[in-house]
Each structure stands twice: as structure tokens, then as C-alpha cells.
């Protein structure tokens, strides 16, 4: 009997790190459930034709490029540093960070020109070299695989170039944030070279649609409020609704209920204006998915 080819799409994600839980949370909101994955390298979803490969984040771009994984979720900084040929399907809005210069207090770092002739420790030599070349600067690059923050204290380097999320690690090592040379977030990628079967292309398109619906929902809120009819036209002008807001009559004939999908940051910037126009009973609700 001919063995059936597994047409599950293979998704590579970080095995353990700052992106792992966010990746799995995103998949769950997309209706993709997996069993306990602890200490397992490959896990299959029971609700979607998907196999998840848990890998070191540095290995994900190459696995995708070579077709071992069909798609992957990884930081843009890793792709840029590895110089791997992959295509970005979607930016995911989490895992945001910056690769920044940082310096001890006794070394000035006010502009890129202050890097000229310096010794810089980094885990991102390619990104740093590209930045220095773009600015026409010359500096000595010391590549370290970890603990970059202690390099100035050990006399290994004058300043450092490293990934920064909160900056707490820099403060612990008596370093100050300088300027950013590269900004990154998690992205969904596919190989730029490998051809996929039509079945897998269809499944990936479906997954991307689900992801976009979740991302759209995260950027939006469902607004409900009561509005005086005399203020309705003015309030309608204020609301940046996805589509025309829903207007519902109320028992009080002088009021209507307004329902609308709005950008999540809208209400905080305009709530005082809405209230001054007579809006009351304002409710703002999260949206789990928004399919367009």
C-alpha cells in the first residue's frame, strides 16, 4: 500500500525564550491547539494540519530557507544577522526590541561620530558592521556570544552594541542607552527558494488569514455608548469606525446606542470630547478575532 505523504505544514518556533509563549498564544487564538510540548522537538496540532518544530531561534531562518520547515516565526534581528534568504509573510506585533549602542558614563556617546575609532563588543557583528559602513565610520568590532554588557567593565571594549527590550540589564551593569541602529519584531517567514505543494500553499494562506484576524482584533476594540440624538452627527464625525457604526434606538427617544469597531487607542484620546457631547454608558470591549 502506498504510504500517504504528510501534508501538514511545518512551522518552526523558538524552543525556549522570549518569543515562545507569545507564538503559542497567537496560535491558540487562531484556533490551533497543541498538547504539552515540554521537552519535545516536534508537536502536531489536533485542530489544524500543522506540525510545530521547536528550535533554537538562531537556527530557524536556515531551517526555513532549506525547506526543513515550511514557515517560521523569528525576530527580524536574527534574519538580518544570519543573512538568510527568507520572505516575510506577516509582521506579528510582538517581540519588539532594538539593537542599541550603550556606553559607560565616562565614555561619551552622543552621536554616531562618537563611535569612530572605538572598540565595540556585540553579538550582532553583521548588523553593526553594516551600520558603521552606512555611516562611513571605522571601529574595531569584538564579537561575543553572550554577556556583552560586562565587556566595558572587563576592559574588553569601550562600548557595546546589543539587543535591548527594557534596559534593565544595562542599568545593572552601569551602562546607559545610546542610540538605536536596528529595530526588530517577530515575523512569520517562508523560504524564498523552496517551492511548496498546492495543498501546503492553501493551508499557509489559511493560517495567515487567521493570524491577520487576530492581529486586527488586537489593534481594535468594540465600542458601545449611549448618545443624544442632537449630538449624533458630531459624534459620528469623531469615530474612526471600521465601517459605518451601528445605530440602535433606545426606550428614551432622545437617545440612541452607538456600536462601532475602533482603533484601540482612540477612546483614550477622545473620551473627554465624547463625554462633553453627552455620550454616556461608554463600554469598551476586547475583540478576540476580526475576520474581514
N, C-alpha and C positions, 0 to 999 in steps of 0.2 A: 504494500500500500504506500502511495506517495505521501511523504510527510508534509504537513501543512506549514507553510512559511509563516513565521510570526510577523504580522504586520503592525504590531504595536509600535508607536513612535517612542524613541528613546530620548529621554530628557536628562541631561547632566546638571546636577546642582552641587553646591558646596556641601561636603560631608559634615563639617563641623565649623561653625564660625558665625560671623555677624549676619550673613545672608540666609542661613539655613532655615530658621524658624519663619522668617518672612516669606521665603519661597513656598514653604509648605502651607502657610496660612493663605497665600494667594491661590494656590491650587485648590484648597478646600472651598474657598469662596466661589471657585469655578465649577464646583460640583465634583471634584476629583478627590476621592478618599483613598488613603493608603493605610495599611496596618502598621504596627510598631516597626520602625525601621532601625532601631538601635543595633549597631554593630553589623548591619547588613550592607552590602555594596550595591545590590540591585533589589528593588521592590516594585511589584506590579500593582497598579490601581485596580480595584474591583468595580469601579463605576465608570471607567473610561479606558480605552485601549492605549495605555501609557505605561512604560517601564521607566522608573527613576533610577539613575545611576548616581551614587554618592561618591564624589571625587574631591581631591584637593583642588582648591579654586584655581591654582596656577596651571593645572592640567586640563581644565575644562575647554579653553579655546582650541587646544590642539586636538583633543578628542572629537570636538565638533568639526573642525577643519578636515580631519582624516575620515570622518563618517562613522566612527565608532559610536558616537551619539548623533542623533539627527538634529537636535536643538540643545541649547544650554542656557542657563541663567548665570551670569557672571558680571563682575564690575567692569566698567569701561577702562579703568586703570590697568587691569590685568591684560585686556586685549591690546591696549596701546603698548604696554611694556613688552609683551611677548611678540608683537608684530605679526599676529596670526591673521590669516585670510578668512574672516567670517563676515556675514552680513547681519545687521541689526534689524530684527523684526519689530521690536517694540521696546521703548524705554518704560521702566516699571515704577518709577517714582519712589523707590526705597533704596537703602544702602548708599545714600548720598554722602559724599565726602570730598575733601580737597587734598591734593598734594601741594604742600606748602613749604616754604623756606621757614626756618626757625633759628634763632640765634641766642647766645648768652648775652646778658645785659652789657658786658664790656665790649662787645663787638657790634658796631653799628650796622643796621640792615634796613635802610630806609627806602631803597630803590634797587632795581636790578643792577645798576652800576656798581653797587657795593659788593657784588659777587666777583668782580674782576680780580683774578689772582688768588682767590681764596681756595681753601681745601674744603670740599663738601662731602659729607657722608650721606649715603642714601641706599635704599632698597630698590630704587627706580632709576637706574643709570641711563636707560634709553630715553625715558621721558625727560630727565634732567638735561641730558646732552642735547636733545632736540630743542629744548627751551633755550639753553645757552647759545646754541647756534643761531636760533631765530633772533636773539638779542645782540649777536655779534660779540659775545663775551667769552673769555678764556678762564677756565678754572680747573683745578685738579679734582677728579671725582674718585671717591673711595667707596667701593661697593660693599655693603654689609647685608647679611641675610636677616638680621634681626637686631633688636636693642639699639637702634640707630640713635635714640635720644641720649645715650650716655657717651657718644663719641666726643663731643666737645670737652666734657669733664675729664676724659681719659687722655686728652691731648691728641686724639686721632684726627680730628677735623676742627675747622674754625666754626662752621655752621652745619646744619643738617637740612635735608630735603626728605620729607616723609609724609605719609598719609595722616590726615587729621580729621577727626569727627567732632569730638567735644573740646579737645585741647587740654584735658586734664593730665595726660601723660607728660605733655610738655611742661606744664607748671610744676609737676612733681620733680622734674629734672632741671628746674630753674632756667627754662628756655621760654622765649617769647615768640608768639606767632609773628611771622613776617608777611610775605605776600604769596598769593596762590599762583601756581604755574600750570595746574591742570585740575579740572573738575570732573567728577565721576558719579555715576549712579548705576544700579543694577539694570541690565538689559537682557532681553531674550534674543538669542542669536542662532543663526543656522550657518551651515557651511556655504562658502561662496563657490565651491568647486564640485561638490558631490551632487549627483542627480538622485532624486528620490522617486519612489513609485507614486502613481497617481493616488493610491489609497492613503499613503502617508501624507501627501500634499493636502488632501481633503481633511484629514484629521488635524494637521497642523493649523490649517485655516480655521477650523472649528475652535481649536484651543485659543488661537489669537483673538477670535471674536469674543470668547468668554472672558479672556483677560482684559480686553478693552472695555467690556461692560462693567467689570469690577472697578477698573481704574476710573471710568467715567462716574461711577457711583460714588467713589471716594472723594471725587472733586465736587460733588453736588450734595444738596440737602433738599428735603421736601418741606416746603413752607406752607403753613396754614394760618390764616388770621381772619378776623372779622374787620370789615372796612365800611365806614359810612358811604352810602351811595354818592353823596356830594363830593367825596374825595377819591372816588374810584378812578376817574380818568387820570388824576395826578399820580396816584399810586401805581397804576398800570405803566406809566412812563418810567417809574423808578425801578421796576422789577425786570432784571435781565433774564427772563424765563427761557427755558429750553424751547418751548413752544408757547402759544397763546395760553395764559393762565386760565384755569377753570373757575368760573364764577357761579356760586351756588346761592339761591335765595334762602333767606332765614325767616323765622317767625316774626322777628322785628322787621317790618317793611322798610325801615330806614337803613338797614344793614345788609350786607352780602358777605358770604365767606369766599375768600380768595385762596385757591390752591395753586402752587407753582413749584417747579423744579428750578433751583437757583444755584449759582456757584457757592461753595461752602463758606467763602469769606465775605460774601455780600452782606449778610444780615448785620454783622458786627460794624460794618462801615456806615450803615444807613438806618439802624434801628431807631435812632433818635428822630430822624426825619419821618419815618413811618408812624411813630407814636404821635408826633406833632400833627400829622394829618388825620389822626383819630383811629389808627389801627389798634386793635386790642385782641386779647386771647391769642397772642402770637406763639405758634408752635413750630419748632424746627426739628425735623426727624432725620436720622441717618437712612441711607439707601444702600441695600446690600448689592443689588445688581441693577444695571440700567441698560437695556438692550435697545439699540437704535435700528 
